[in-house]
């Protein structure tokens, strides 16, 4: 497994609300980090000052919807 800006190839599957979540790119399935965080109940946040994702396994996943939230 490689981190810090490199892709991680994985053959596992993730289900959300009993639906398979897929993001196929060039024959590989990628996962959205927020879906993984929710599945494992861990905290994931964005630090805009350092342009970094922070994964904290000592905290739980917390979803706070925003007004007019549109995820692509």
DSSP file (Angstrom, degrees, kcal/mol; ACC not computed):
  #  RESIDUE AA STRUCTURE BP1 BP2  ACC     N-H-->O    O-->H-N    N-H-->O    O-->H-N    TCO  KAPPA ALPHA  PHI   PSI    X-CA   Y-CA   Z-CA
    1    1 A X              0   0    0      0, 0.0     2,-0.4     0, 0.0     7,-0.1   0.000 360.0 360.0 360.0 130.5    0.0    0.0    0.0
    2    2 A X        -     0   0    0      5,-0.3     2,-0.2     4,-0.0     3,-0.1  -0.941 360.0-175.7-117.5 139.6    1.4    3.4   -1.0
    3    3 A X        +     0   0    0     -2,-0.4     4,-0.1     1,-0.1     0, 0.0  -0.452  46.4  71.8-116.3-170.5    0.2    6.7    0.4
    4    4 A X  S    S-     0   0    0      1,-0.2    -1,-0.1    -2,-0.2     3,-0.1   0.977 123.5 -28.2  63.3  63.1    0.9   10.4   -0.1
    5    5 A X  S    S+     0   0    0      1,-0.3     2,-0.3    -3,-0.1    -1,-0.2   0.459 108.7 114.5  87.4   1.7   -0.7   11.1   -3.5
    6    6 A X        -     0   0    0      1,-0.1    -1,-0.3    -4,-0.0     2,-0.1  -0.763  69.1-105.5-105.2 153.8   -0.4    7.7   -5.0
    7    7 A X        -     0   0    0     -2,-0.3     2,-0.5    -3,-0.1    -5,-0.3  -0.398  23.0-145.0 -73.3 151.3   -3.3    5.4   -6.0
    8    8 A X        -     0   0    0     -7,-0.1     2,-0.4    -2,-0.1    -1,-0.0  -0.972  12.0-147.7-118.2 115.4   -4.1    2.4   -3.9
    9    9 A X        +     0   0    0     -2,-0.5     2,-0.4    21,-0.1    21,-0.1  -0.676  24.2 173.7 -85.2 133.4   -5.3   -0.6   -5.9
   10   10 A X  B     -A   29   0A   0     19,-0.5    19,-0.6    -2,-0.4    -2,-0.0  -1.000  32.4-161.5-144.4 138.8   -7.8   -2.7   -4.1
   11   11 A X        +     0   0    0     -2,-0.4    -1,-0.1    17,-0.1    19,-0.1   0.346  61.9 108.9-100.7   6.2  -10.0   -5.7   -5.1
   12   12 A X        -     0   0    0     17,-0.1     2,-0.4     1,-0.0    -2,-0.1  -0.237  60.8-132.9 -76.7 168.7  -12.4   -5.3   -2.2
   13   13 A X        -     0   0    0      9,-0.0     2,-0.4     2,-0.0     9,-0.1  -0.937   9.9-156.0-123.8 147.7  -16.0   -4.2   -2.4
   14   14 A X  E     -C   21   0B   0      7,-0.6     7,-2.9    -2,-0.4     2,-0.4  -0.985   6.7-161.7-123.9 134.9  -17.8   -1.6   -0.3
   15   15 A X  E     -C   20   0B   0     -2,-0.4     2,-0.4     5,-0.2     5,-0.2  -0.936   5.6-173.3-115.9 138.9  -21.6   -1.5    0.2
   16   16 A X  E >  S-C   19   0B   0      3,-2.7     3,-1.6    -2,-0.4    -2,-0.0  -0.993  79.7  -9.1-131.2 124.4  -23.6    1.4    1.4
   17   17 A X  T 3  S-     0   0    0     -2,-0.4    -1,-0.1     1,-0.3     3,-0.1   0.892 130.2 -58.7  52.2  41.7  -27.3    1.0    2.1
   18   18 A X  T 3  S+     0   0    0      1,-0.2     2,-0.4    -3,-0.0    -1,-0.3   0.614 115.1 116.5  65.1  16.2  -27.0   -2.5    0.4
   19   19 A X  E <  S-C   16   0B   0     -3,-1.6    -3,-2.7     0, 0.0     2,-0.3  -0.950  70.6-116.7-114.9 136.0  -25.7   -0.9   -2.8
   20   20 A X  E     -C   15   0B   0     -2,-0.4     2,-0.6    -5,-0.2    -5,-0.2  -0.523  24.9-144.0 -69.2 128.2  -22.3   -1.6   -4.2
   21   21 A X  E     +C   14   0B   0     -7,-2.9    -7,-0.6    -2,-0.3     2,-0.4  -0.851  27.4 174.9 -94.9 121.1  -20.2    1.6   -4.4
   22   22 A X        +     0   0    0     -2,-0.6     9,-0.1    -9,-0.1     2,-0.1  -0.968  27.8 172.7-130.7 146.1  -18.0    1.6   -7.4
   23   23 A X        -     0   0    0     -2,-0.4     7,-1.8     7,-0.3     2,-0.3  -0.575  24.9-167.1-143.1  73.7  -15.6    4.1   -9.0
   24   24 A X  E     +B   29   0A   0      5,-0.2     2,-0.4    -2,-0.1     5,-0.2  -0.474  11.6 173.5 -74.3 130.6  -13.9    2.1  -11.8
   25   25 A X  E >  S-B   28   0A   0      3,-3.0     3,-1.9    -2,-0.3    -2,-0.0  -0.967  71.4 -21.2-136.1 118.4  -10.9    3.7  -13.4
   26   26 A X  T 3  S-     0   0    0     -2,-0.4     3,-0.1     1,-0.3    -1,-0.1   0.866 128.3 -48.8  51.3  42.4   -8.8    1.7  -15.9
   27   27 A X  T 3  S+     0   0    0      1,-0.3     2,-0.3     0, 0.0    -1,-0.3   0.450 119.1 105.4  81.9   0.1  -10.1   -1.6  -14.7
   28   28 A X  E <   - B   0  25A   0     -3,-1.9    -3,-3.0    -5,-0.1     2,-0.6  -0.868  66.6-130.3-112.7 148.5   -9.5   -0.8  -11.0
   29   29 A X  E     -AB  10  24A   0    -19,-0.6   -19,-0.5    -2,-0.3     2,-0.3  -0.870  24.1-168.5-100.6 121.7  -12.1    0.0   -8.4
   30   30 A X        -     0   0    0     -7,-1.8     2,-0.4    -2,-0.6    -7,-0.3  -0.768   9.2-142.4-105.4 153.7  -11.4    3.1   -6.3
   31   31 A X        -     0   0    0     -2,-0.3     2,-0.4    -9,-0.1    -9,-0.0  -0.881  18.2-115.7-115.9 146.9  -13.2    4.1   -3.1
   32   32 A X    >>  -     0   0    0     -2,-0.4     4,-1.9     1,-0.1     3,-0.7  -0.666  25.5-133.8 -75.7 132.9  -14.2    7.6   -1.9
   33   33 A X  H 3> S+     0   0    0     -2,-0.4     4,-2.7     1,-0.3     5,-0.2   0.853 104.5  56.6 -59.2 -36.4  -12.4    8.2    1.4
   34   34 A X  H 3> S+     0   0    0      1,-0.2     4,-2.0     2,-0.2    -1,-0.3   0.847 105.7  51.7 -67.2 -30.9  -15.5    9.5    3.1
   35   35 A X  H <> S+     0   0    0     -3,-0.7     4,-2.4     2,-0.2    -1,-0.2   0.901 111.3  46.9 -69.4 -40.3  -17.3    6.2    2.3
   36   36 A X  H  X S+     0   0    0     -4,-1.9     4,-2.3     2,-0.2    -2,-0.2   0.917 111.3  51.6 -64.5 -42.7  -14.4    4.2    3.8
   37   37 A X  H  X>S+     0   0    0     -4,-2.7     5,-2.2     1,-0.2     4,-0.7   0.907 111.8  46.7 -60.6 -41.9  -14.4    6.4    6.8
   38   38 A X  H ><5S+     0   0    0     -4,-2.0     3,-0.5     3,-0.2    -1,-0.2   0.915 111.1  51.6 -66.4 -42.2  -18.1    5.9    7.3
   39   39 A X  H 3<5S+     0   0    0     -4,-2.4    -2,-0.2     1,-0.2    -1,-0.2   0.869 119.9  34.7 -63.1 -37.0  -17.8    2.1    6.8
   40   40 A X  H 3<5S-     0   0    0     -4,-2.3    -1,-0.2    -5,-0.1    -2,-0.2   0.399 107.5-125.1 -98.4   1.7  -15.0    1.8    9.4
   41   41 A X  T <<5 +     0   0    0     -4,-0.7     2,-0.3    -3,-0.5    -3,-0.2   0.922  62.0 138.0  53.8  51.7  -16.5    4.6   11.7
   42   42 A X      < -     0   0    0     -5,-2.2     2,-0.3    18,-0.3    18,-0.2  -0.894  56.5-102.3-123.7 156.5  -13.3    6.7   11.7
   43   43 A X  E     +D   56   0C   0     13,-1.7    13,-2.3    16,-1.3     2,-0.4  -0.563  34.7 178.2 -80.5 135.5  -12.8   10.4   11.4
   44   44 A X  E     +D   55   0C   0     -2,-0.3     2,-0.3    11,-0.2    11,-0.2  -0.982   9.2 167.2-136.2 126.9  -11.6   12.0    8.1
   45   45 A X  E     -D   54   0C   0      9,-2.3     9,-3.0    -2,-0.4     2,-0.5  -0.893  30.4-122.3-135.3 164.3  -11.2   15.7    7.7
   46   46 A X  E     -D   53   0C   0     -2,-0.3     2,-0.8     7,-0.2     7,-0.2  -0.927  11.5-156.9-111.1 130.8   -9.7   18.1    5.3
   47   47 A X  E >>> -D   52   0C   0      5,-3.2     5,-1.8    -2,-0.5     4,-1.0  -0.893   7.1-172.8-106.5 101.3   -7.0   20.7    6.3
   48   48 A X  T 345S+     0   0    0     -2,-0.8    -1,-0.1     1,-0.2     5,-0.0   0.750  79.9  63.1 -66.6 -25.0   -7.2   23.4    3.7
   49   49 A X  T 345S+     0   0    0      1,-0.2    -1,-0.2    -3,-0.1    -2,-0.0   0.871 120.1  22.7 -67.9 -36.4   -4.0   25.1    5.1
   50   50 A X  T <45S-     0   0    0     -3,-0.5    -2,-0.2     2,-0.2    -1,-0.2   0.377 102.1-124.3-109.3   1.9   -1.8   22.2    4.3
   51   51 A X  T  <5 +     0   0    0     -4,-1.0     2,-0.3     1,-0.2    -3,-0.2   0.933  67.0 137.3  51.4  49.6   -4.0   20.6    1.5
   52   52 A X  E   < -D   47   0C   0     -5,-1.8    -5,-3.2     2,-0.0     2,-0.4  -0.928  56.3-131.8-129.0 148.8   -4.0   17.4    3.5
   53   53 A X  E     -D   46   0C   0     -2,-0.3     2,-0.5    -7,-0.2    -7,-0.2  -0.842  22.9-152.6 -93.9 135.1   -6.5   14.7    4.5
   54   54 A X  E     -D   45   0C   0     -9,-3.0    -9,-2.3    -2,-0.4     2,-0.6  -0.951   8.3-168.6-114.3 120.1   -6.4   13.8    8.2
   55   55 A X  E     -D   44   0C   0     -2,-0.5     2,-0.5   -11,-0.2   -11,-0.2  -0.938   5.9-177.6-107.6 121.2   -7.5   10.3    9.2
   56   56 A X  E >   -D   43   0C   0    -13,-2.3   -13,-1.7    -2,-0.6     3,-1.4  -0.917  13.0-174.0-124.9 104.3   -7.9    9.9   12.9
   57   57 A X  T 3  S+     0   0    0     -2,-0.5    -1,-0.1     1,-0.3   -13,-0.0   0.576  82.6  67.6 -75.3  -8.2   -8.9    6.4   14.1
   58   58 A X  T 3  S+     0   0    0    -15,-0.1     2,-0.3     2,-0.1    -1,-0.3   0.560  98.2  61.7 -86.0  -7.3   -9.3    7.6   17.6
   59   59 A X  S <  S-     0   0    0     -3,-1.4   -16,-1.3   -16,-0.1     2,-0.2  -0.845  85.1-118.5-116.4 155.7  -12.4    9.7   16.6
   60   60 A X        -     0   0    0     -2,-0.3   -18,-0.3   -18,-0.2     2,-0.2  -0.518  35.2 -92.4 -91.3 159.6  -15.7    8.5   15.1
   61   61 A X        -     0   0    0    -24,-0.2     2,-0.4    -2,-0.2   -18,-0.2  -0.493  43.3-172.3 -68.0 133.6  -17.1    9.3   11.7
   62   62 A X        -     0   0    0     -2,-0.2     2,-0.6   -18,-0.2   -18,-0.1  -0.978   9.0-160.0-134.7 120.6  -19.4   12.3   11.9
   63   63 A X        +     0   0    0     -2,-0.4     2,-0.5   -25,-0.0    -2,-0.0  -0.886   9.9 179.4-103.4 121.9  -21.5   13.5    8.9
   64   64 A X        -     0   0    0     -2,-0.6    -2,-0.0     0, 0.0     2,-0.0  -0.935  23.1-138.9-121.2 106.0  -22.8   17.1    9.0
   65   65 A X        -     0   0    0     -2,-0.5     2,-0.3     1,-0.1     3,-0.0  -0.343  14.5-143.4 -66.4 143.7  -24.8   18.0    6.0
   66   66 A X    >   -     0   0    0      1,-0.1     3,-1.2    -2,-0.0     2,-0.1  -0.711  28.8 -91.0-101.6 156.0  -24.3   21.4    4.5
   67   67 A X  T 3  S+     0   0    0     -2,-0.3     3,-0.2     1,-0.3    -1,-0.1  -0.436 111.9   5.5 -63.9 139.7  -26.9   23.6    2.9
   68   68 A X  T 3  S-     0   0    0      1,-0.2     2,-0.4    -2,-0.1    -1,-0.3   0.864  89.7-175.5  53.5  40.6  -27.3   23.0   -0.8
   69   69 A X    <   +     0   0    0     -3,-1.2     2,-0.4     1,-0.0    -1,-0.2  -0.550   9.6 175.4 -72.6 123.3  -24.8   20.1   -0.6
   70   70 A X        -     0   0    0     -2,-0.4     2,-0.4    -3,-0.2    -1,-0.0  -0.921   8.4-168.3-131.4 106.4  -24.0   18.7   -4.0
   71   71 A X              0   0    0     -2,-0.4    -2,-0.0     1,-0.1     0, 0.0  -0.755 360.0 360.0 -94.2 140.9  -21.4   15.9   -4.2
   72   72 A X              0   0    0     -2,-0.4    -1,-0.1     0, 0.0     0, 0.0   0.373 360.0 360.0-102.0 360.0  -20.0   14.8   -7.5
